Amino acid sequence: MPDADQTEPAADDGDDGAAPDEFDGPAISGYGVASAALGVLSVAAIALGAAIWVAHRSDVDERGYQSRVMQAAVDWTGVLINMNTGNVTASLQRLHDGTVGELNADFDSAMHPYQQVVQRLQSTTQGQVEAVAVEAGHHDLDLQPGSGRPPPEQLPASVAGRTDMVMVVATSVSENAGGKPQTVHWNLRLGVSDVDGKLMISRLESIR
């Protein structure tokens, strides 16, 4: 019998086909980059919004506090400029009760000039506040150029949380019995101190 043709199997040439490309990790698509950028912008927008809200709230609180300060100055001044012979004792007591610090300690001497005027005029007085403002900066027009005066001492933090200086402009009209009405112009600088949440007058200056 003739030998059958035998075909030898082809030699194994190794892995069939080309080797796969190396894998470096997941590719970041343009959509992913945009999403990340939007996330960063969202966080920044939230932080900016929170900062604006905090600043706005702080401004609102400060304006509310300054309104209370000005009202305290107006109320105290109203008692002072409406003081006359018929209510001088009660007025002085109300004024004294509304003071603190140095003004409270030296109240009698501070009020003496005003009391003298009331007693001398023997008049009926009606006054009203015309303008009031929290002082941002004070320039003493009575001082000569180059001669400085140290700023007024503030109450210790243990006594007052803060002290604001307030300018008050007022007018009062005094009528003497049988005499001509006399108009008095008031330009006052008051220190308003926060003492345990209560606003009290700690300084009194008359500005020319």
C-alpha positions as CSV (number, residue, x, y, z in Angstrom):
1,M,0.0,0.0,0.0
2,P,1.4,3.3,-0.8
3,D,2.1,5.5,2.0
4,A,-0.6,8.1,2.4
5,D,0.5,11.6,2.0
6,Q,0.9,13.0,5.4
7,T,0.9,16.7,5.9
8,E,2.8,17.9,8.9
9,P,1.0,20.3,11.0
10,A,2.1,23.9,10.5
11,A,4.5,25.1,13.1
12,D,3.0,27.2,15.8
13,D,4.0,30.7,15.0
14,G,2.9,32.0,18.4
15,D,-0.1,34.2,19.2
16,D,-2.5,34.6,16.4
17,G,-3.0,38.2,15.2
18,A,-1.4,41.4,16.4
19,A,-0.8,42.2,20.1
20,P,-3.5,44.4,21.7
21,D,-2.7,48.1,22.3
22,E,-1.5,48.9,25.8
23,F,-4.3,50.3,28.1
24,D,-3.4,53.5,29.9
25,G,-6.6,54.1,31.9
26,P,-10.0,55.5,31.2
27,A,-10.1,58.3,28.7
28,I,-11.7,61.6,29.9
29,S,-14.3,62.8,27.5
30,G,-15.1,66.4,26.7
31,Y,-18.4,65.9,28.6
32,G,-16.5,64.9,31.7
33,V,-14.2,68.0,31.5
34,A,-17.2,70.2,31.1
35,S,-19.0,68.6,34.0
36,A,-15.9,69.0,36.3
37,A,-15.7,72.7,35.3
38,L,-19.4,73.3,36.0
39,G,-18.9,71.6,39.4
40,V,-16.1,74.0,40.3
41,L,-18.1,77.0,39.1
42,S,-21.1,75.8,41.1
43,V,-19.0,75.6,44.3
44,A,-17.5,79.0,43.7
45,A,-21.0,80.5,43.0
46,I,-22.3,79.0,46.3
47,A,-19.4,80.4,48.3
48,L,-19.8,83.8,46.7
49,G,-23.5,83.8,47.4
50,A,-22.9,82.9,51.0
51,A,-20.3,85.6,51.4
52,I,-22.7,88.2,49.9
53,W,-25.5,87.1,52.1
54,V,-23.3,87.3,55.2
55,A,-22.1,90.8,54.3
56,H,-25.6,92.0,53.5
57,R,-26.9,90.6,56.8
58,S,-24.0,92.3,58.6
59,D,-24.9,95.6,56.9
60,V,-28.6,95.3,57.9
61,D,-27.7,94.5,61.5
62,E,-25.3,97.5,61.6
63,R,-27.9,99.9,60.2
64,G,-30.5,98.6,62.6
65,Y,-28.1,99.2,65.5
66,Q,-27.2,102.7,64.4
67,S,-30.9,103.5,64.2
68,R,-31.3,102.5,67.8
69,V,-28.2,104.6,68.7
70,M,-29.6,107.7,67.0
71,Q,-33.0,107.2,68.7
72,A,-31.4,106.9,72.1
73,A,-29.5,110.2,71.4
74,V,-32.8,111.9,70.3
75,D,-34.7,110.7,73.3
76,W,-32.1,111.9,75.8
77,T,-31.7,115.2,74.0
78,G,-35.5,115.7,73.9
79,V,-35.6,115.7,77.7
80,L,-32.7,118.2,77.9
81,I,-34.0,120.8,75.4
82,N,-37.5,120.7,76.9
83,M,-36.4,121.2,80.4
84,N,-38.0,124.2,82.2
85,T,-38.8,125.5,85.6
86,G,-41.9,123.3,85.9
87,N,-40.1,120.0,85.2
88,V,-36.5,120.7,86.0
89,T,-36.2,118.2,88.9
90,A,-37.9,115.3,87.0
91,S,-36.0,116.1,83.8
92,L,-32.6,116.0,85.6
93,Q,-33.5,112.7,87.2
94,R,-34.5,111.2,83.8
95,L,-31.3,112.5,82.3
96,H,-29.2,111.1,85.1
97,D,-30.8,107.7,84.8
98,G,-29.9,107.6,81.2
99,T,-26.2,108.2,81.7
100,V,-23.2,106.0,82.4
101,G,-19.4,106.3,83.0
102,E,-17.8,109.7,83.3
103,L,-20.9,111.7,82.5
104,N,-22.8,109.8,85.2
105,A,-20.1,110.4,87.8
106,D,-19.8,114.1,86.9
107,F,-23.5,114.6,86.1
108,D,-24.2,117.5,88.5
109,S,-21.3,119.6,87.1
110,A,-22.1,118.7,83.5
111,M,-25.7,119.8,83.9
112,H,-25.1,122.8,86.1
113,P,-24.9,125.3,83.1
114,Y,-28.1,124.1,81.7
115,Q,-29.9,124.1,85.0
116,Q,-28.7,127.7,85.6
117,V,-30.1,128.9,82.3
118,V,-33.5,127.3,83.1
119,Q,-33.7,128.8,86.6
120,R,-32.5,132.3,85.4
121,L,-35.0,132.5,82.5
122,Q,-38.0,131.2,84.5
123,S,-39.5,130.2,81.1
124,T,-41.5,127.6,79.4
125,T,-39.4,125.8,76.8
126,Q,-40.4,123.8,73.8
127,G,-37.7,122.1,71.7
128,Q,-37.4,119.7,68.9
129,V,-34.5,117.7,67.3
130,E,-33.9,118.8,63.7
131,A,-31.1,116.4,62.7
132,V,-29.2,113.5,64.0
133,A,-26.3,111.4,62.6
134,V,-23.8,108.9,63.7
135,E,-20.4,110.5,63.5
136,A,-18.0,108.9,61.0
137,G,-15.2,111.3,61.7
138,H,-14.9,114.4,63.9
139,H,-13.0,117.6,63.1
140,D,-12.8,120.0,66.0
141,L,-13.3,123.4,64.4
142,D,-12.4,125.2,67.6
143,L,-8.9,123.9,67.7
144,Q,-6.0,125.8,66.1
145,P,-4.2,124.2,63.2
146,G,-1.4,121.9,64.5
147,S,-2.9,121.6,68.0
148,G,-4.3,118.2,68.4
149,R,-6.5,116.8,71.1
150,P,-6.5,113.2,71.9
151,P,-9.7,111.3,71.1
152,P,-12.3,111.0,73.9
153,E,-11.7,108.0,76.1
154,Q,-14.1,105.1,75.5
155,L,-15.6,103.1,78.3
156,P,-13.8,99.8,79.1
157,A,-15.0,96.8,77.2
158,S,-16.1,95.3,80.6
159,V,-18.6,98.2,80.9
160,A,-19.7,98.9,77.4
161,G,-19.6,96.7,74.3
162,R,-19.2,99.7,72.0
163,T,-19.5,103.5,72.0
164,D,-20.7,105.5,69.1
165,M,-20.5,109.3,68.8
166,V,-23.7,111.0,67.6
167,M,-24.2,114.6,66.4
168,V,-27.5,116.1,67.3
169,V,-28.9,119.5,66.0
170,A,-31.9,120.9,67.8
171,T,-33.8,124.1,68.4
172,S,-35.8,125.2,71.5
173,V,-38.0,128.2,72.0
174,S,-38.2,129.7,75.5
175,E,-41.1,132.0,76.4
176,N,-40.7,134.3,79.4
177,A,-43.8,135.7,81.1
178,G,-44.4,139.0,79.3
179,G,-41.2,138.7,77.4
180,K,-40.1,138.0,73.8
181,P,-39.7,134.3,72.8
182,Q,-36.0,133.4,72.7
183,T,-34.7,130.7,70.3
184,V,-31.8,128.6,71.4
185,H,-29.8,126.5,68.9
186,W,-28.3,123.2,70.2
187,N,-25.3,121.5,68.6
188,L,-24.5,118.5,70.7
189,R,-22.0,115.6,70.4
190,L,-23.2,112.6,72.5
191,G,-21.4,109.4,73.2
192,V,-23.9,106.5,73.2
193,S,-22.6,103.3,74.8
194,D,-24.1,99.8,74.7
195,V,-24.2,98.6,78.3
196,D,-25.5,95.0,78.5
197,G,-27.8,95.7,75.6
198,K,-29.1,99.0,77.0
199,L,-28.0,102.2,75.2
200,M,-26.9,105.0,77.6
201,I,-25.3,108.4,77.2
202,S,-21.6,108.4,78.2
203,R,-20.5,111.8,76.9
204,L,-21.9,115.2,76.4
205,E,-20.2,118.0,74.4
206,S,-21.6,121.3,73.1
207,I,-20.2,122.1,69.7
208,R,-19.9,125.7,68.6
